[in-house]
Amino acid sequence: MRKFFGKFVSVTLAAAVIVVFALSSDDKWCSRVDKAFDESALGSFLNESNGDYGRYATGLSGQTASVSADLGENGENGGNYQETGKICDSTSVEGVYACGRLTGIYEQTEGVLVVNTTEVTDEDGKKVNPADKKVQCGDYILSVNGRTVADKEELSEAVNDIMKEYDERHEDESNEDKSTVNIKFLRGGEEMSADIAPVRMDDGRYYMGIWVKDDLAGIGTITYYTKDGRFGALGHGIGDGTQSGNLLYANSGDLYSMKLTKIKKGKSGAPGEIGGVVYFGKKSHIGTLDCNSNLGIYGQLDSDELSEYAAEDTYYPVAGKDEIHTGRAQMISEISGKLEKYNLEITNIDKKATDTNKGMELKVTDDRLIELSGGIVQGTSGSPIIQDGKIIGAVTHVFVDDPTGGYGICIDEML
């Protein structure tokens, strides 16, 4: 397994903080209720019961930003996880198990994701931006001089190895020719290349002036799964966390067990969040991701988890969009430490919503949940919604100015 979304490294090859907020397209500010975490400032833990490595995870504070997860008409936004990973494309699903369990989500990027370019100061004190107009936010670096790189450490090592070899070959020459490295990268699914002249800084190492990250980890909620273990979660896609607004282009993904340790209550202007320890390792593995789409993330539960979950969860008929109505409903969540149902009110339904993640508007009416968390909080994205004995959708957003209100996606969109 690749190193987790890890520590900051010197200047240009630093991991970028991921904050996956979104704004409502109307006059109500809202935030998607999942949030990625940066492990750089968090303690590490060992789960003594199974020996797996874990990290404490909370949502990071950050300015709300508009992040689109739409695939786009030309298919350029988004990664190699495709819609075919969903439960169905041409067949109907009559029923699923409603889940509501919190889970740790890990995705390894396809290549190394460019977050931004920046100025660096060379060993002579001159400020330069080697990668300016060469690569841009949202690009995925695949190789350096033909040498494949899968994470930021490999990228840094490749650049420095190549430049040191160049220095050794030219140590007796007095010319001022600058060596360049050839970077191959993906942009909108198309492979491109650029020549960049790395800069040697006063620490003796070379830098390209690029902020990068190589993976993503966070907390979300499994919405449902089928009898054969296919699951859907979140109710929206995982963005790459950059200004590009694209879905994360990933080559692998997994679900892991977690232990809830903190609930920060939401209040007007400040969405709440959950925190906990996500454990990484074979014994903590829950399932495998194979689809990251604008309607949710999808994959396959491990057989042990499927048997355990199915013995406890309720199998619900799937409601068609025409069956959903305003009025009483319930959401299932593990936010209290155990699976419970909390009362909601469906206040509005938009059957022709342009943003399918906001097909219904909802209001938390359960005093227990309001007392516990203030309402909907970051990390509960994907909580299943039940009405009239059927599963009708999942919670996706919280209103920033009112944590008891938010949006949900209709279940037939997720299926």
N, C-alpha and C positions, 0 to 999 in steps of 0.2 A: 504494500500500500504506500502511496506517496505520502510525503510529510504533510501534516495537516496545515490548514490556513494559519501560517506561523508568524514568527517573529519579524520585526522590522529589521532590514539590513541597510547598509550604508547608502544614503542619499538616493540613488537612482534605481536600485533594484529592491525597493521596499515593497512589502505587501500593502495593498490598499484596503482601507476599511470599507466594508460593504454595508450599505444601509438601503434596504429595498422598500422605500416608501412609495406611495402613489397619491395623486390628487384626483378628486372627483371631477368629472367633466362638466358638472353643473355647478351651482353656487354653494354647494356644501363641501367643505374640505373633509377629506377622509384619508385614512391610512390603511394600506394593506396590513393585515394582522399576522404577518410572519415577519421575522427580522433575522438577518444573518448576524453572526458575531465574529469579532476579531479575537483570536486567542493570544495575541501578543502580550496583553496586560493581565491575563487571567492565570490563576494557579492551576497546576496539574494535579491529578489525583489517580490513585490506583484502587480499582474495585477489588478488594481482597477476596471477595467471594468467587471471582472468576479470573483474576489477574489481568483484566483488560485495562488499557490506558484510557483515562478520561480527562476532560477539561470542563471547568465551570463556564457556563455560557449564559450571557444575558444580552438583551438588545442594547445596542449602543445609542447614545444620544446623537442627534443629527438634525439638520434642517430638512424639513419635508420637501421632497423634490418630485417632479413629474417623471415617472418612469413607465414607459409603455412596454407591455409584454406581447403586443400583437405580432403575429407572424408576418403580416403584410401581404399585399397582393402578389408581389414578385418573389416571396419566399426568402428574401435576403435577411430578414431579421429572424434570429433564432439559430438553434444549433443542429447537431446531427441526431438529436432525439426527435422522432417524428410522430405525427398524429396516429400512425399505425400502432403505436404502443398503447393506445386507449383500449377500453374494454370491448367496444364494438364500433364498426364502421358501417356495416350494412345489415346487421342482425339486431333484434331487439333484446333487451334484458328485462326480465319480468321482476326480478328481485335481487337484492344484495344484502350483505350484513352491514349494518350501521356500526361504525367503529368509535371514533372520538378519542382515540388514544394519542397522547403526545409522543413524538418521536424525534430523534436526532437525524438530521439529513446531511449527507456529505456528497459533494460532487467534485470530481477531478476534471479540470478543464482540458480541452483538446489543444495542446500547446500551452503557451504562456500568454495570458491576457494582458494587453496594453491598457493601462488606466489613463495615463497622460504622459506627455513629454515635459522635460524641465531643463533649466539651465544647470550646469555644473561648473565648478571652478577648478581649472587645471593646476598642476604643480607650480606654474609660474604666476598664479593669481588671476589668470584671464578667465572670464565667464563665457561659456559657449553652450550651445544647445545642439548637440550632434544629431539628434533624431528628429529635429523640427522639420515638418513637411515630408518626412520619410515614412513614418508610421503614425497612426492616430488612435485615439480612444476607440476600443472595441475590436482592434486587430488581435489576432492570435499568432504569436511567433512560434514557428514549427522547427526551424533549424538555423544554425549559424555556420556558414561555409560548408554546408552539407552535413553538419553534425547535429543530429536530432536532439531537441531539448524538450523535456516534459515538465520541468518545474523551474522556479526562479534560481535555485542553486545551480542546476545544470546550465542555465543560460549564463550566469555569472562566470562559472568555471570555463565554459566554452570560449567566451570573449577573452578572458584573461589568458588562457592557454594559447590561443591564436596570437594574441598581441605579444606575449612573452617570446614566442617562437620568432616572430618578426623582429623583435628587438635584438635577439641573439644573432640573427642573420645579418643585421645591419649595425651592430654595435661599433664597428670601426669606420662607418660612413658618416660624413658630416652633412649630407644633404638633408633637406627639411621635408622630404616627401612623407606624407602621412599614410599609414596603412589603413585600409578599410576592411570591414567584415561584411559579408553578404548575408542579409537576413531574409529568409523566406517566411511568409506569413499569410494567413487567411484574412480576407476582408469580404464580408457578405457572402461567405462560402466560396469565393474565388481566390486561388493561390496567386500571390504577388511576391515581389522581391524588392529590396532596396539595399544600397551600399551605405554603410554608416562608418564614420571614423571615430572610434572610441577615444575618450580623453583619459590620460593618466592623472590621477589626483595625488595629493601630497601623502597619501597612505601607500603609494606605489602600485595601486590597483587601477584597472581601467573600467570606465563607466560610459554607457551610451546615453545617459540622460532620459531614461524611460522608467516610469513607475509601472510595476507589474504585479500580478497575483496569479496563482496557479491552481487554486481550489476555493471551495466555498463550503461553509458548514453553518448550520442553523437549526432552529426548532420549529416544528410545524405539527399539524394534526392529520392523521389518516381519516379520510371521510368514510370510505366503504371498501369492501372486498367481496369477491364472488366466491362460490363454493370451491373453485379450483385455485383460489389464492391470488387472483389478479386484483390489485388495489388502485384506488385513486385517492389523491390527497391535495390539500391546499385550496383547490378551486381556482387557482391562477398559476401562471408560470413563475419560475425563478429567474429573475433578471440578472444580468452580468454585473450590476452594481455600478456601472459607469454612466457617463452622460449620453452614451450612444442609445441607451434605452432598449438594447437588444436582450433577448433571452440568452441565458448562459449557454455557450457552446461547449458541451461536455462530452467526454468519451467514456465516462463511467460514473456510477452513482450508487449509493447504498443508504439503507435505513439502519439506525442503531438505537439501542435502548438508552434511556435517560432517567435521571432521578430529579424530580422537581424540588427545588430548594427555596425559591423566592417568588413572590408575586408583588409587583409594584402596581398599586392601584392607579387606574386611569382617572384623569380629571380634565376639565375643559382646557384645551390648548396643549395637553400633554398626554398622548396615548399611554396606557399602562403596558406592562410587559411581564413576561415570566422569565425566570432564570432557573438553571439547573445544570447538573453534570451529565454530559453526554459521554458514554463509554464506547471506545473504539476497539474492536478486536473480534475474533471469530465467535467467541462465546456471547458477545453482545449484538451480533449481527441479526437483524430482523428481516430484511428483504433487499431486493436489488431493483434499482431504477433503470428503466429503459426508455422513458419518454418525458420530456420537459416541454410542455406546450402552453399556450396562453390560457388554456382552460384547466390546467392542473398538472401534477406530476403523476406518473403511472409506473407500475412495475409488478413484481412478483414477490409475495410473502414467502419466507422460508417455511418449510413443512411443519417444523415444531411450533412456530408462531401461529400458523394457520389452524392447527389442531387446538392450541390453547385458546385462541381468540374465539373460534367458532363454538367452543363449549360454553362460552360466557355471553356472547353477543346475540342480539335479536336479528333475525332475518326478516326484512321488510319488503313489501311490494314497492315497486318504483312508480312514483306519481308522474303522469304526463303534465306538461306545462298547463294544460287547460284545467287540470284538477286542483291546481294550487289556488288558494283564495286568501284574501285578507282575513285577519282574525288570529285566534290562538294557535300557537305552535310550540315546539320545544327543541332545544339544541342539546346535543350530547357532548360532554367534555370531561376530561380527566384533570381539570385545573385544580380541583380540591384535593387531589391525590388519589381519587378513585373515580370511576366512571359514574356520572350523575346526569340527570335530565334537568334542564333549567327552562323556565317559562319565557316565551317570547311572544311578541305580537307582530304579525306580518302587516305592515302598514300600507304597502303599495307594491304592485306587481307591474313590471314593464315587459310584456311578452315580446316586444319588438326592440328590446334594448340594443343599442349599437355596441355598448360594452357589455358583453355577456356575463362578465364577472359581477355585474350589478343588476341582475334580473329581478331582484326583489329587495325591498327596503324593510328593515326590521328594527324592533325596539325590545330591549331586555326589560322584562317586567318582574323578574324573580328577585326578591329582596336578598336571597342568599348569595346570588352571584354578584349583585351590586355591592353588598357588604364585603364580599371576598376580594373582588378585583375592580369594582367601579363599573363593571359591565364587560364589554368586549376588549380584549387586550392582545397585544402582539405575541404571537406564538400559538394562538388558537385558530389561525386560519385553517379552514378545512373541517371545522366542527360540523357534523351532520345535523340537518334540521328535519324534524319529524312533524307531520301534520295528518290528522285523521287516520292514524295507523299506517302511514306510508312515509317513505323517505322522499323529501321534496327538493333538497339542495344542501348547500354548505355555506357557512359564514365565510366571507372573504375580506371585508373592510370594516373599519370602525371610523365613525365621524370624529375628527379631531376636537371639534367644539362640544361634543356630547358623547362620552364613552358608552352610554347606554344604547346608542343608535349605530346603525351601520348598514351594509349591503350583504347580499348573498347571491350565489349562483344557483340556477335551477339544475336539478339533478340530471335532466335529460341532456343538458349541455355538457356536463362532465362525462356522461356515458358515451 
